[in-house]
Amino acid sequence: MSEQEHYIAATESWVKRVIMKYNLCPFARQEVERASIRYAVVEEHQPKAVVQALLNECTLLDEQPEVETTLVIMPRGFEGFYAYLDLVELADDALFEQGYEGKYQLASFHPDYCFDGEPQDDAANYTNRSPYPTLHIIREASMEKALASYAHPEAIPERNIDFARRKGSEFFVKLLAECHKPHTK
């Protein structure tokens, strides 16, 4: 298995074994089952190059409506959480500047994700922890449609936080480690 294949396999395993299995995103199952999630590995280290790759993925989504969403995986260069947050800010700005505001939004995931004001070891952080730094490009129209048919969508984050804290950090550390093993694809 090539490095790129490993990054994709680990991320796909995370989507299935963590996000979908524990319903952290109640909309993931449908897209997994439809095979409409694109996994794109960006090997670039420079923020501007990563942002350009992200914009290229938006163009692909524009041209391929059968692809519902893209997970942009950045295995190198953004291991530090604060450097990653700077990249997220640049990416959000670029979406706005390119006229994608209202069309696409980003969700961010990182192996060391930490919610603002929360301790690093709070299990709630695992709701946004992934095998590799990842930017999730979401079609806003699809999200609005999904939220409209979901009872109490505003409760999703709190439900996820409660679940993560009940399970504890060790549970998620083990799950994430399992996602890196080849047999989990």
N, C-alpha and C positions, 0 to 999 in steps of 0.2 A: 504494500500500500504506500503510495506516495505521500509526502507531507501534506499536500493540498487535500488529498482524499481523507487523510486522518483528521484534519481540521473540520472538514465537512461532516465526516462520520461522527465525531465527538459532539458537534453542534446539533446535528440531527438527532442523535441519541438524547441529548439534553432536552430538546423540544419534546420528544416522545416520552422520555422517562421521568421528566420533572414537570415541565410546563403543561403538557397534555394529561399525563397520568394523574397529577394532583390538581388539575383544573385551575392552575394559576391564571391561565387565560382561557376563559370558557369558549373562545372562538377558534382556538388552535386546532381542535380535533377535526373540524370540518375541512380545514385547509390541509392538514396532514393526510386525511383520507382521500381528498381530491388530488393530492400530489401537486398542489399549486404554490408551494413554497420554494423559492429559489435560494440556494446557498451560494454565496459568492465570496471567494477568498481574495483579499487585497493584501499583497505582499509589500506594498509601499510603506515607507517609514515616515515620509515627509507629510505633514498635515495637508498641504495644498494638493498633493497627489492623491491622497486618500479622499479628500472632498471631491476631486474631479471624478474619481472612480465611483463615488456615491452618486454624483449627478448623472454619470453614465448609466447607472442602475435605474435611476428615475426615468431616463430616456427609454431604456429597455421596457420598463413597466408601462410607459406611454404606448409603446409599439406592440406590446404583447399582453392584452387584457386577460388572457388565460392564466398568466402568472399573477397571483393575488398579492404576493408580498415577497420581499427580499430580506434575507439576513446577510449583512455585510460583515464578514469575519476578518478581524485584523490580528493575526497571530503574533506579529512582532512590531515593536516600536511604540506600543501604547500600554505596556505592562503596568506602568505607574498610573494610578487612578486619577491623579490630578492632571497629568498630561492628557489623559483620555477625556476628562471633562472639558479641557480646553478644545479638544477636537470636536466634541459634541456641540459646543457653542459655535465653532466655525461652520460646522455642517448645517446647523439650524439657520445661521445667517445666510449661507449659500442657498438653501432652499428658498428662503424669502427673496433673495436677490434674483434668483432665476425664475421667479413667478410660480413657485410650487406651493406657496402658502395656501392652505385651504384644499390642496390636492393630496399632498403627502405630509405625514408627520413622522417623527423619529421616536422610537423607544430605545433606551440605552441599557446595555447589559455589560458587565465586567466581572472578572473573577474576584476582584476586591471591592465590588460595589458597596458603598456605604451611604445611606440616606443622610442628608444634611441634619446635623444636630444629634444623630444617633451614635452610640458607641460601635466601634468596628466589629465587636464580637456579638452584636445583637443578631439573633437568628432571622429577624425580619429582613435583613439585608439580602438574604438568600433568595428572596422573591425576584431580585434583579441580578443575581450572580450567575455567570455563564462560564463555560470552559475557556473561552477566549473573549477579548474585547469585541463587542458586536453592536452594530447599529441596525435596528430593525426599521425598514421603510414600510410604513402602513398607508394604505389607500384610505383617505379620510372618508370618502363616500361609502366605502364598504364598512368602515368602523361605525359610522352614523347609522347605517342600516342594521348592523348587528346589535348595536346598543338599543335601538328602538324596539327590538323584539326580545329584549332581555330584561326581566324584572329586577329593578333596583341595581342598575350597573354602578351607581356611585358607591355601593357597598363592596365591590370587588377588591379594591386595595386593602381595606380593613380586614376583610375575610381572609385574604392572603397573609397579611401580617399576623393575624391570630393563629392561623394554621402553622406558619413557620415557627412562631414562638412555642407552640405546643409540641411540635416535632423536635425542635432544638437544632443547634448548629451541627452537632456530630452527625445527625441524620443526613443533612444536606452535604456535608463534607464527603461522606461516603458515596452519596448519589453522584456528585460531580466527579469523583475519582472513577467511579464505574463508567461514566460516559466516555472516558479516555481509553477504555479497553476495547480492543478491536472486535471482540465478540458481541458488543452491545449494539452494533449498527442495525 
